[in-house]
Amino acid sequence: MTTPLDGLRILDLTTVQMGPWCTRIVADLGADVIKVEAPEGDSSRYSSNARHRGMGGGFHHNARGKRSIVLDLKQKTARQVIIKLAAKADALATNIRPAAMKRLGLDYDGVRAANPSIVYLSMVGYGSGGRYAGRPAYDDLIQAASGVTYLLQRSTGEPRFIPMAAIDRIVGSAAANALLAGLLARARSGVGQHIEVPMFETMAQFVLAEHMQGSTFDPPLGPPGYARTLSRSRKPYATKDGFLAVLPYNDGQWRRFFEAVGKGQMLREDPRFADIAARTANIDALYDMIGDEVKTRTTAEWLTLLHDNDIPHMVPNTLETLLEDPHLKDSGFFVFQDHPSEGRIRTMREPSTWSETQPPTGTFAPRLGQHTREILAEAGYSEGEIDTIIRDKVAVADGTQ
């Protein structure tokens, strides 16, 4: 073993964001991920700037380390190719709706007939046990369903979507965890299984683990909602010349903060700030006090004061300054590489570090159908059979579109 997941093969029938994020995680850890695409390619290939059509910036980050095979699953022969590939795979991951997979004969029952030990991961919008099962789902819809939009209303005054596909990545990460746990269970028992990861239920748990609060108890001891993170005053504070995120959290940090700004008596004399329970109950007043105080100094002055008193803080990055963040430079987070077809690109390494089985680096997102021929050959097709499959447009190979 040279990488954490060396030797594992994952058949990837996912599209857009959530599924590709899940399979990108295991590809980054060294699994051989075979990305199955329709003749037109994953739509995420086309959703951002690109030097060449189908190789957009966002796609480079979700598809790195994968191999691409193009199959027209409307054709029976293409579906047979999937079954043949699945027979040699450790896992299959899909976020295609289950009804569509069943029509194709590529549901769990259809796949396990060829490979009883396969781990079959199905990422869905809503769990199969509820009335929403089978509905289409996207990030924005699950933000709405799981209460995220109204959390933002309570903290900002207006129901809004988070300005990134956060749910796709949260649920995609949860799906990667489930996939790896399924593979571990199979390694121990030899038994494959079907794993369903629903977006709605995963996000309901994600939100309510923080915000169920008093409604945890029956009967409830209080309303749902965690006051600290819902405070309208929870935001970066304006300094004399910029903005700063400041977060004293435990008793020691608050004591040092109050003393550093010359208000040490407040922690001793004002019952609103005496301990974490009192501070949480009066969080708006507390954060407003910080905001008023932060206005009195420059950012540089605050950085010195907060650092000297070991109080958690950070200067907010923009997207532009994040690309130049000195810590990320120190840790070698960004990697500049020469892509075989796309020229010089900036990518990001797998953030974790490993003492023995370091994840691979230097892998690229594939061109559409770049690996069609080699994957078909690995599945057992002869050169003549591959030529026929491509001639009949069952499959598409890079350069033949």
Secondary structure as a PSIPRED ss2 file (coil, helix, strand):
# PSIPRED VFORMAT (PSIPRED V4.0)

   1 M C   1.000  0.000  0.000
   2 T C   1.000  0.000  0.000
   3 T C   1.000  0.000  0.000
   4 P C   1.000  0.000  0.000
   5 L C   1.000  0.000  0.000
   6 D C   1.000  0.000  0.000
   7 G C   1.000  0.000  0.000
   8 L C   1.000  0.000  0.000
   9 R E   0.000  0.000  1.000
  10 I E   0.000  0.000  1.000
  11 L E   0.000  0.000  1.000
  12 D E   0.000  0.000  1.000
  13 L E   0.000  0.000  1.000
  14 T C   1.000  0.000  0.000
  15 T C   1.000  0.000  0.000
  16 V C   1.000  0.000  0.000
  17 Q C   1.000  0.000  0.000
  18 M H   0.000  1.000  0.000
  19 G H   0.000  1.000  0.000
  20 P H   0.000  1.000  0.000
  21 W H   0.000  1.000  0.000
  22 C H   0.000  1.000  0.000
  23 T H   0.000  1.000  0.000
  24 R H   0.000  1.000  0.000
  25 I H   0.000  1.000  0.000
  26 V H   0.000  1.000  0.000
  27 A H   0.000  1.000  0.000
  28 D H   0.000  1.000  0.000
  29 L C   1.000  0.000  0.000
  30 G C   1.000  0.000  0.000
  31 A C   1.000  0.000  0.000
  32 D E   0.000  0.000  1.000
  33 V E   0.000  0.000  1.000
  34 I E   0.000  0.000  1.000
  35 K E   0.000  0.000  1.000
  36 V E   0.000  0.000  1.000
  37 E E   0.000  0.000  1.000
  38 A C   1.000  0.000  0.000
  39 P C   1.000  0.000  0.000
  40 E C   1.000  0.000  0.000
  41 G C   1.000  0.000  0.000
  42 D C   1.000  0.000  0.000
  43 S H   0.000  1.000  0.000
  44 S H   0.000  1.000  0.000
  45 R H   0.000  1.000  0.000
  46 Y H   0.000  1.000  0.000
  47 S C   1.000  0.000  0.000
  48 S C   1.000  0.000  0.000
  49 N C   1.000  0.000  0.000
  50 A C   1.000  0.000  0.000
  51 R C   1.000  0.000  0.000
  52 H C   1.000  0.000  0.000
  53 R C   1.000  0.000  0.000
  54 G C   1.000  0.000  0.000
  55 M C   1.000  0.000  0.000
  56 G C   1.000  0.000  0.000
  57 G H   0.000  1.000  0.000
  58 G H   0.000  1.000  0.000
  59 F H   0.000  1.000  0.000
  60 H H   0.000  1.000  0.000
  61 H H   0.000  1.000  0.000
  62 N H   0.000  1.000  0.000
  63 A C   1.000  0.000  0.000
  64 R C   1.000  0.000  0.000
  65 G C   1.000  0.000  0.000
  66 K E   0.000  0.000  1.000
  67 R E   0.000  0.000  1.000
  68 S E   0.000  0.000  1.000
  69 I E   0.000  0.000  1.000
  70 V E   0.000  0.000  1.000
  71 L E   0.000  0.000  1.000
  72 D C   1.000  0.000  0.000
  73 L C   1.000  0.000  0.000
  74 K C   1.000  0.000  0.000
  75 Q C   1.000  0.000  0.000
  76 K H   0.000  1.000  0.000
  77 T H   0.000  1.000  0.000
  78 A H   0.000  1.000  0.000
  79 R H   0.000  1.000  0.000
  80 Q H   0.000  1.000  0.000
  81 V H   0.000  1.000  0.000
  82 I H   0.000  1.000  0.000
  83 I H   0.000  1.000  0.000
  84 K H   0.000  1.000  0.000
  85 L H   0.000  1.000  0.000
  86 A H   0.000  1.000  0.000
  87 A C   1.000  0.000  0.000
  88 K C   1.000  0.000  0.000
  89 A C   1.000  0.000  0.000
  90 D C   1.000  0.000  0.000
  91 A E   0.000  0.000  1.000
  92 L E   0.000  0.000  1.000
  93 A E   0.000  0.000  1.000
  94 T E   0.000  0.000  1.000
  95 N C   1.000  0.000  0.000
  96 I C   1.000  0.000  0.000
  97 R C   1.000  0.000  0.000
  98 P H   0.000  1.000  0.000
  99 A H   0.000  1.000  0.000
 100 A H   0.000  1.000  0.000
 101 M H   0.000  1.000  0.000
 102 K H   0.000  1.000  0.000
 103 R H   0.000  1.000  0.000
 104 L C   1.000  0.000  0.000
 105 G C   1.000  0.000  0.000
 106 L C   1.000  0.000  0.000
 107 D C   1.000  0.000  0.000
 108 Y H   0.000  1.000  0.000
 109 D H   0.000  1.000  0.000
 110 G H   0.000  1.000  0.000
 111 V H   0.000  1.000  0.000
 112 R H   0.000  1.000  0.000
 113 A C   1.000  0.000  0.000
 114 A C   1.000  0.000  0.000
 115 N C   1.000  0.000  0.000
 116 P C   1.000  0.000  0.000
 117 S C   1.000  0.000  0.000
 118 I C   1.000  0.000  0.000
 119 V E   0.000  0.000  1.000
 120 Y E   0.000  0.000  1.000
 121 L E   0.000  0.000  1.000
 122 S E   0.000  0.000  1.000
 123 M E   0.000  0.000  1.000
 124 V E   0.000  0.000  1.000
 125 G C   1.000  0.000  0.000
 126 Y C   1.000  0.000  0.000
 127 G C   1.000  0.000  0.000
 128 S C   1.000  0.000  0.000
 129 G C   1.000  0.000  0.000
 130 G C   1.000  0.000  0.000
 131 R C   1.000  0.000  0.000
 132 Y C   1.000  0.000  0.000
 133 A C   1.000  0.000  0.000
 134 G C   1.000  0.000  0.000
 135 R C   1.000  0.000  0.000
 136 P C   1.000  0.000  0.000
 137 A C   1.000  0.000  0.000
 138 Y C   1.000  0.000  0.000
 139 D H   0.000  1.000  0.000
 140 D H   0.000  1.000  0.000
 141 L H   0.000  1.000  0.000
 142 I H   0.000  1.000  0.000
 143 Q H   0.000  1.000  0.000
 144 A H   0.000  1.000  0.000
 145 A H   0.000  1.000  0.000
 146 S C   1.000  0.000  0.000
 147 G C   1.000  0.000  0.000
 148 V H   0.000  1.000  0.000
 149 T H   0.000  1.000  0.000
 150 Y H   0.000  1.000  0.000
 151 L H   0.000  1.000  0.000
 152 L H   0.000  1.000  0.000
 153 Q H   0.000  1.000  0.000
 154 R H   0.000  1.000  0.000
 155 S H   0.000  1.000  0.000
 156 T H   0.000  1.000  0.000
 157 G C   1.000  0.000  0.000
 158 E C   1.000  0.000  0.000
 159 P C   1.000  0.000  0.000
 160 R C   1.000  0.000  0.000
 161 F C   1.000  0.000  0.000
 162 I C   1.000  0.000  0.000
 163 P C   1.000  0.000  0.000
 164 M C   1.000  0.000  0.000
 165 A C   1.000  0.000  0.000
 166 A H   0.000  1.000  0.000
 167 I H   0.000  1.000  0.000
 168 D H   0.000  1.000  0.000
 169 R H   0.000  1.000  0.000
 170 I H   0.000  1.000  0.000
 171 V H   0.000  1.000  0.000
 172 G H   0.000  1.000  0.000
 173 S H   0.000  1.000  0.000
 174 A H   0.000  1.000  0.000
 175 A H   0.000  1.000  0.000
 176 A H   0.000  1.000  0.000
 177 N H   0.000  1.000  0.000
 178 A H   0.000  1.000  0.000
 179 L H   0.000  1.000  0.000
 180 L H   0.000  1.000  0.000
 181 A H   0.000  1.000  0.000
 182 G H   0.000  1.000  0.000
 183 L H   0.000  1.000  0.000
 184 L H   0.000  1.000  0.000
 185 A H   0.000  1.000  0.000
 186 R H   0.000  1.000  0.000
 187 A H   0.000  1.000  0.000
 188 R H   0.000  1.000  0.000
 189 S H   0.000  1.000  0.000
 190 G C   1.000  0.000  0.000
 191 V C   1.000  0.000  0.000
 192 G C   1.000  0.000  0.000
 193 Q E   0.000  0.000  1.000
 194 H E   0.000  0.000  1.000
 195 I E   0.000  0.000  1.000
 196 E E   0.000  0.000  1.000
 197 V E   0.000  0.000  1.000
 198 P E   0.000  0.000  1.000
 199 M H   0.000  1.000  0.000
 200 F H   0.000  1.000  0.000
 201 E H   0.000  1.000  0.000
 202 T H   0.000  1.000  0.000
 203 M H   0.000  1.000  0.000
 204 A H   0.000  1.000  0.000
 205 Q H   0.000  1.000  0.000
 206 F H   0.000  1.000  0.000
 207 V H   0.000  1.000  0.000
 208 L H   0.000  1.000  0.000
 209 A H   0.000  1.000  0.000
 210 E H   0.000  1.000  0.000
 211 H H   0.000  1.000  0.000
 212 M C   1.000  0.000  0.000
 213 Q H   0.000  1.000  0.000
 214 G H   0.000  1.000  0.000
 215 S H   0.000  1.000  0.000
 216 T H   0.000  1.000  0.000
 217 F C   1.000  0.000  0.000
 218 D C   1.000  0.000  0.000
 219 P C   1.000  0.000  0.000
 220 P C   1.000  0.000  0.000
 221 L C   1.000  0.000  0.000
 222 G C   1.000  0.000  0.000
 223 P C   1.000  0.000  0.000
 224 P C   1.000  0.000  0.000
 225 G C   1.000  0.000  0.000
 226 Y C   1.000  0.000  0.000
 227 A H   0.000  1.000  0.000
 228 R H   0.000  1.000  0.000
 229 T H   0.000  1.000  0.000
 230 L H   0.000  1.000  0.000
 231 S C   1.000  0.000  0.000
 232 R C   1.000  0.000  0.000
 233 S C   1.000  0.000  0.000
 234 R C   1.000  0.000  0.000
 235 K C   1.000  0.000  0.000
 236 P C   1.000  0.000  0.000
 237 Y E   0.000  0.000  1.000
 238 A E   0.000  0.000  1.000
 239 T C   1.000  0.000  0.000
 240 K C   1.000  0.000  0.000
 241 D C   1.000  0.000  0.000
 242 G C   1.000  0.000  0.000
 243 F E   0.000  0.000  1.000
 244 L E   0.000  0.000  1.000
 245 A E   0.000  0.000  1.000
 246 V E   0.000  0.000  1.000
 247 L C   1.000  0.000  0.000
 248 P C   1.000  0.000  0.000
 249 Y C   1.000  0.000  0.000
 250 N C   1.000  0.000  0.000
 251 D H   0.000  1.000  0.000
 252 G H   0.000  1.000  0.000
 253 Q H   0.000  1.000  0.000
 254 W H   0.000  1.000  0.000
 255 R H   0.000  1.000  0.000
 256 R H   0.000  1.000  0.000
 257 F H   0.000  1.000  0.000
 258 F H   0.000  1.000  0.000
 259 E H   0.000  1.000  0.000
 260 A H   0.000  1.000  0.000
 261 V C   1.000  0.000  0.000
 262 G C   1.000  0.000  0.000
 263 K C   1.000  0.000  0.000
 264 G H   0.000  1.000  0.000
 265 Q H   0.000  1.000  0.000
 266 M H   0.000  1.000  0.000
 267 L H   0.000  1.000  0.000
 268 R H   0.000  1.000  0.000
 269 E H   0.000  1.000  0.000
 270 D C   1.000  0.000  0.000
 271 P H   0.000  1.000  0.000
 272 R H   0.000  1.000  0.000
 273 F H   0.000  1.000  0.000
 274 A C   1.000  0.000  0.000
 275 D C   1.000  0.000  0.000
 276 I H   0.000  1.000  0.000
 277 A H   0.000  1.000  0.000
 278 A H   0.000  1.000  0.000
 279 R H   0.000  1.000  0.000
 280 T H   0.000  1.000  0.000
 281 A H   0.000  1.000  0.000
 282 N C   1.000  0.000  0.000
 283 I H   0.000  1.000  0.000
 284 D H   0.000  1.000  0.000
 285 A H   0.000  1.000  0.000
 286 L H   0.000  1.000  0.000
 287 Y H   0.000  1.000  0.000
 288 D H   0.000  1.000  0.000
 289 M H   0.000  1.000  0.000
 290 I H   0.000  1.000  0.000
 291 G H   0.000  1.000  0.000
 292 D H   0.000  1.000  0.000
 293 E H   0.000  1.000  0.000
 294 V H   0.000  1.000  0.000
 295 K C   1.000  0.000  0.000
 296 T C   1.000  0.000  0.000
 297 R C   1.000  0.000  0.000
 298 T C   1.000  0.000  0.000
 299 T H   0.000  1.000  0.000
 300 A H   0.000  1.000  0.000
 301 E H   0.000  1.000  0.000
 302 W H   0.000  1.000  0.000
 303 L H   0.000  1.000  0.000
 304 T H   0.000  1.000  0.000
 305 L H   0.000  1.000  0.000
 306 L H   0.000  1.000  0.000
 307 H H   0.000  1.000  0.000
 308 D H   0.000  1.000  0.000
 309 N C   1.000  0.000  0.000
 310 D C   1.000  0.000  0.000
 311 I C   1.000  0.000  0.000
 312 P C   1.000  0.000  0.000
 313 H E   0.000  0.000  1.000
 314 M E   0.000  0.000  1.000
 315 V C   1.000  0.000  0.000
 316 P C   1.000  0.000  0.000
 317 N C   1.000  0.000  0.000
 318 T C   1.000  0.000  0.000
 319 L H   0.000  1.000  0.000
 320 E H   0.000  1.000  0.000
 321 T H   0.000  1.000  0.000
 322 L H   0.000  1.000  0.000
 323 L C   1.000  0.000  0.000
 324 E C   1.000  0.000  0.000
 325 D C   1.000  0.000  0.000
 326 P H   0.000  1.000  0.000
 327 H H   0.000  1.000  0.000
 328 L H   0.000  1.000  0.000
 329 K H   0.000  1.000  0.000
 330 D H   0.000  1.000  0.000
 331 S C   1.000  0.000  0.000
 332 G C   1.000  0.000  0.000
 333 F C   1.000  0.000  0.000
 334 F E   0.000  0.000  1.000
 335 V E   0.000  0.000  1.000
 336 F E   0.000  0.000  1.000
 337 Q E   0.000  0.000  1.000
 338 D E   0.000  0.000  1.000
 339 H E   0.000  0.000  1.000
 340 P C   1.000  0.000  0.000
 341 S C   1.000  0.000  0.000
 342 E C   1.000  0.000  0.000
 343 G E   0.000  0.000  1.000
 344 R E   0.000  0.000  1.000
 345 I E   0.000  0.000  1.000
 346 R E   0.000  0.000  1.000
 347 T E   0.000  0.000  1.000
 348 M E   0.000  0.000  1.000
 349 R C   1.000  0.000  0.000
 350 E C   1.000  0.000  0.000
 351 P C   1.000  0.000  0.000
 352 S C   1.000  0.000  0.000
 353 T C   1.000  0.000  0.000
 354 W C   1.000  0.000  0.000
 355 S C   1.000  0.000  0.000
 356 E C   1.000  0.000  0.000
 357 T C   1.000  0.000  0.000
 358 Q C   1.000  0.000  0.000
 359 P C   1.000  0.000  0.000
 360 P C   1.000  0.000  0.000
 361 T C   1.000  0.000  0.000
 362 G C   1.000  0.000  0.000
 363 T C   1.000  0.000  0.000
 364 F C   1.000  0.000  0.000
 365 A C   1.000  0.000  0.000
 366 P C   1.000  0.000  0.000
 367 R C   1.000  0.000  0.000
 368 L C   1.000  0.000  0.000
 369 G C   1.000  0.000  0.000
 370 Q C   1.000  0.000  0.000
 371 H C   1.000  0.000  0.000
 372 T H   0.000  1.000  0.000
 373 R H   0.000  1.000  0.000
 374 E H   0.000  1.000  0.000
 375 I H   0.000  1.000  0.000
 376 L H   0.000  1.000  0.000
 377 A H   0.000  1.000  0.000
 378 E H   0.000  1.000  0.000
 379 A C   1.000  0.000  0.000
 380 G C   1.000  0.000  0.000
 381 Y C   1.000  0.000  0.000
 382 S C   1.000  0.000  0.000
 383 E H   0.000  1.000  0.000
 384 G H   0.000  1.000  0.000
 385 E H   0.000  1.000  0.000
 386 I H   0.000  1.000  0.000
 387 D H   0.000  1.000  0.000
 388 T H   0.000  1.000  0.000
 389 I H   0.000  1.000  0.000
 390 I H   0.000  1.000  0.000
 391 R H   0.000  1.000  0.000
 392 D C   1.000  0.000  0.000
 393 K C   1.000  0.000  0.000
 394 V C   1.000  0.000  0.000
 395 A E   0.000  0.000  1.000
 396 V E   0.000  0.000  1.000
 397 A C   1.000  0.000  0.000
 398 D C   1.000  0.000  0.000
 399 G C   1.000  0.000  0.000
 400 T C   1.000  0.000  0.000
 401 Q C   1.000  0.000  0.000
